[in-house]
Amino acid sequence: NNNNTRWRWCECVVSLLSDFMHPHRYLEVITKLSHLWQNLSPAEKEEWTQKSEREKAAYDIQYINYVKMMNPKDLNKMKKLEKKLKNKKQQKYIRRRKNIEGEKLGKPKLPNSPFMMFLELLKIPELSRKNGQRRKIRSSSIQAEDNVQTFSSSTPRPTNLRERISNQETILELCRLKELRRSGWTGDHLAVTLPLIGEYCSHDHRSLLKKEIEHMKNM
């Protein structure tokens, strides 16, 4: 029985490592590309730098025209969002909202750095897939946050810590912990996996996972 439990524990660790290795392919590609960039000659780098500076100069002109064309109502809305950025708790949400509102109003896109322009030319599949995933996550998270904002304005905030969890990965890990608890695992087994999980969770979510493990140890 102990051998079976130990084997299931090893399987879980391997599963967690596999899950977290997925984004490392993207990081590996970026690392190799950064080395490729470093090996360019000074003349080649200068060419990308000049292109970036030209696009930034054009962006400055476009941005001035963009501000001039905004009506007072839209300008006031953007100024309010700018002020709300000082609120650290909602800073991430407000920044996203500000970017989306800017796109709707025709705000010009800030040019990339010379290195990022170099990457765009290469058209690496891993980068395209990662950026596509980011766009999907960004659009879905904005919709979810809008729903939360609407819900919060008319409904009291939940007092239970577990009701306030919004991180899907943390919820999945908690489900795994509960499932493994029913399989006879102990908190000592799962404590080994906590550093792996903790790297990808916020402080609040890490604390919640620790509480779950401590609860298992006391059972």
C-alpha positions as CSV (number, residue, x, y, z in Angstrom):
1,N,0.0,0.0,0.0
2,N,2.8,2.4,0.9
3,N,4.6,1.6,-2.3
4,N,1.4,2.3,-4.3
5,T,1.0,5.6,-2.5
6,R,4.6,6.5,-3.1
7,W,4.2,5.7,-6.8
8,R,1.1,7.8,-7.1
9,W,3.0,10.7,-5.5
10,C,5.8,10.4,-8.0
11,E,3.3,10.4,-10.8
12,C,1.8,13.6,-9.5
13,V,5.2,15.3,-9.2
14,V,6.0,14.3,-12.8
15,S,2.5,15.6,-13.9
16,L,3.1,18.9,-12.2
17,L,6.6,19.2,-13.8
18,S,5.1,18.4,-17.2
19,D,2.4,21.1,-16.8
20,F,5.0,23.7,-15.8
21,M,7.5,22.7,-18.5
22,H,5.0,23.7,-21.2
23,P,5.7,27.5,-21.1
24,H,9.5,26.8,-20.8
25,R,9.6,26.0,-24.5
26,Y,8.7,29.6,-25.2
27,L,11.5,30.8,-22.8
28,E,14.0,28.5,-24.4
29,V,13.2,29.9,-27.9
30,I,13.5,33.5,-26.5
31,T,16.9,32.6,-25.0
32,K,18.2,31.3,-28.3
33,L,16.9,34.3,-30.2
34,S,18.6,36.7,-27.7
35,H,21.9,34.9,-28.4
36,L,21.2,35.3,-32.2
37,W,20.6,39.0,-31.7
38,Q,23.8,39.4,-29.7
39,N,25.7,37.8,-32.6
40,L,24.5,40.4,-35.1
41,S,27.1,42.9,-36.3
42,P,27.0,46.5,-35.0
43,A,25.9,47.7,-38.5
44,E,23.0,45.2,-38.5
45,K,21.9,46.3,-35.0
46,E,22.1,49.9,-36.0
47,E,19.8,49.3,-38.9
48,W,17.1,47.9,-36.6
49,T,17.7,50.7,-34.1
50,Q,17.2,53.4,-36.8
51,K,14.0,51.6,-38.0
52,S,12.6,51.6,-34.4
53,E,13.5,55.3,-34.0
54,R,11.7,56.2,-37.2
55,E,8.6,54.4,-36.2
56,K,8.7,56.0,-32.7
57,A,9.0,59.5,-34.3
58,A,5.9,58.7,-36.5
59,Y,4.1,57.4,-33.4
60,D,4.7,60.7,-31.6
61,I,2.9,62.6,-34.4
62,Q,0.1,60.0,-34.6
63,Y,-0.4,60.2,-30.8
64,I,-0.7,64.0,-30.9
65,N,-3.3,63.8,-33.6
66,Y,-5.1,61.1,-31.7
67,V,-5.4,63.3,-28.6
68,K,-6.6,66.3,-30.7
69,M,-9.3,64.2,-32.3
70,M,-10.8,62.9,-29.0
71,N,-14.0,64.5,-27.9
72,P,-14.3,65.9,-24.3
73,K,-16.3,62.9,-23.1
74,D,-13.7,60.3,-24.3
75,L,-10.8,62.5,-23.1
76,N,-12.4,62.7,-19.6
77,K,-12.9,59.0,-19.5
78,M,-9.3,58.3,-20.3
79,K,-8.1,60.8,-17.7
80,K,-10.3,59.1,-15.0
81,L,-8.8,55.7,-15.9
82,E,-5.3,57.3,-15.7
83,K,-6.1,58.5,-12.1
84,K,-7.4,55.1,-11.1
85,L,-4.1,53.5,-12.0
86,K,-2.8,54.7,-8.6
87,N,-5.1,52.1,-7.0
88,K,-2.7,49.2,-6.7
89,K,-5.4,46.6,-6.0
90,Q,-7.2,47.3,-9.4
91,Q,-4.1,48.5,-11.3
92,K,-4.0,45.4,-13.6
93,Y,-7.7,45.6,-14.4
94,I,-7.6,49.4,-15.0
95,R,-4.5,49.2,-17.2
96,R,-6.2,46.6,-19.4
97,R,-9.4,48.6,-19.6
98,K,-7.4,51.7,-20.5
99,N,-5.7,49.9,-23.3
100,I,-8.9,48.5,-24.7
101,E,-10.7,51.9,-24.6
102,G,-7.7,53.4,-26.3
103,E,-7.8,50.8,-29.1
104,K,-11.5,51.5,-29.6
105,L,-10.8,55.3,-30.0
106,G,-8.0,54.6,-32.5
107,K,-5.0,55.1,-30.3
108,P,-1.8,54.3,-32.3
109,K,0.2,51.3,-31.3
110,L,3.5,51.9,-29.6
111,P,6.4,50.7,-31.9
112,N,8.5,47.7,-30.8
113,S,12.1,47.8,-29.7
114,P,14.8,46.9,-32.3
115,F,15.0,43.4,-30.8
116,M,11.3,42.8,-31.0
117,M,11.2,44.0,-34.6
118,F,14.0,41.5,-35.3
119,L,11.8,38.7,-33.8
120,E,8.8,39.8,-35.9
121,L,10.9,39.3,-39.1
122,L,11.8,35.8,-38.1
123,K,8.1,34.7,-37.6
124,I,8.9,32.0,-35.0
125,P,5.9,29.6,-34.6
126,E,6.4,29.4,-30.8
127,L,6.2,33.1,-30.5
128,S,3.0,33.3,-32.7
129,R,1.3,30.6,-30.6
130,K,2.3,32.2,-27.4
131,N,1.0,35.6,-28.5
132,G,-2.2,34.1,-29.7
133,Q,-2.7,32.4,-26.4
134,R,-2.1,35.7,-24.6
135,R,-4.7,37.5,-26.8
136,K,-7.3,34.8,-26.0
137,I,-6.5,34.9,-22.3
138,R,-6.6,38.7,-22.3
139,S,-10.0,38.9,-24.0
140,S,-11.6,36.3,-21.8
141,S,-10.1,37.7,-18.6
142,I,-11.4,41.2,-19.4
143,Q,-14.9,39.8,-19.9
144,A,-14.6,37.9,-16.6
145,E,-13.4,40.9,-14.8
146,D,-16.2,43.0,-16.2
147,N,-18.6,40.4,-14.8
148,V,-16.9,40.6,-11.4
149,Q,-17.1,44.4,-11.4
150,T,-20.8,44.3,-12.2
151,F,-21.5,41.6,-9.6
152,S,-19.5,43.5,-7.0
153,S,-21.3,46.8,-7.5
154,S,-24.7,45.2,-6.6
155,T,-23.7,42.3,-4.3
156,P,-21.8,42.2,-1.0
157,R,-18.2,40.8,-1.3
158,P,-18.0,37.2,-0.2
159,T,-16.3,36.8,3.2
160,N,-15.2,33.2,2.6
161,L,-11.6,33.2,1.3
162,R,-12.3,30.3,-1.0
163,E,-15.2,32.1,-2.6
164,R,-12.8,34.9,-3.6
165,I,-10.4,32.7,-5.5
166,S,-10.2,33.8,-9.2
167,N,-7.0,31.9,-10.1
168,Q,-8.1,28.8,-12.1
169,E,-4.8,27.1,-11.7
170,T,-5.1,27.3,-7.9
171,I,-8.6,25.9,-7.9
172,L,-7.4,23.0,-10.0
173,E,-4.5,22.4,-7.6
174,L,-6.9,22.5,-4.6
175,C,-9.1,19.9,-6.4
176,R,-6.0,17.7,-6.8
177,L,-5.2,18.0,-3.1
178,K,-8.7,17.0,-2.1
179,E,-8.7,14.1,-4.5
180,L,-5.3,12.9,-3.3
181,R,-6.4,13.3,0.3
182,R,-9.2,10.8,-0.4
183,S,-6.5,8.4,-1.9
184,G,-4.6,8.3,1.4
185,W,-1.9,10.9,0.7
186,T,-0.4,12.8,3.5
187,G,0.5,16.5,3.8
188,D,4.2,15.5,3.9
189,H,3.9,14.0,0.4
190,L,2.2,17.1,-1.0
191,A,4.5,19.6,0.7
192,V,7.2,18.5,-1.8
193,T,5.0,19.7,-4.6
194,L,4.3,23.1,-3.0
195,P,7.4,24.9,-4.3
196,L,6.5,23.8,-7.9
197,I,3.0,25.1,-7.5
198,G,4.1,28.2,-5.5
199,E,6.2,29.6,-8.4
200,Y,3.1,30.1,-10.5
201,C,0.7,31.4,-7.8
202,S,0.2,34.7,-6.0
203,H,1.0,35.1,-2.3
204,D,-2.6,34.7,-1.3
205,H,-3.1,31.6,-3.3
206,R,0.2,30.1,-2.0
207,S,-1.1,30.7,1.6
208,L,-4.3,28.9,0.7
209,L,-2.4,25.9,-0.6
210,K,-0.3,25.8,2.6
211,K,-3.4,25.9,4.7
212,E,-4.8,22.9,2.8
213,I,-1.6,21.0,3.3
214,E,-1.5,21.8,7.0
215,H,-5.1,20.6,7.3
216,M,-4.1,17.3,5.7
217,K,-1.2,16.9,8.1
218,N,-3.5,17.3,11.1
219,M,-6.0,14.7,9.8
